[in-house]
């Protein structure tokens, strides 16, 4: 009997658009620079 291959259908998480100040401390420098640029362009929001 042959197995039928079924792909898992997973719903991806929506992109993160709200950032807490403490979560920015753990980011690598290149990722931090991208997030800060998007915050300055009002694409992301900071939660204090």
Secondary structure, DSSP 4 states (H G I P E B T S, - for coil): -PPPP-----PPPPPP-EEEHHHHTTS-HHHHHHHHHHHHTTSSEEE-
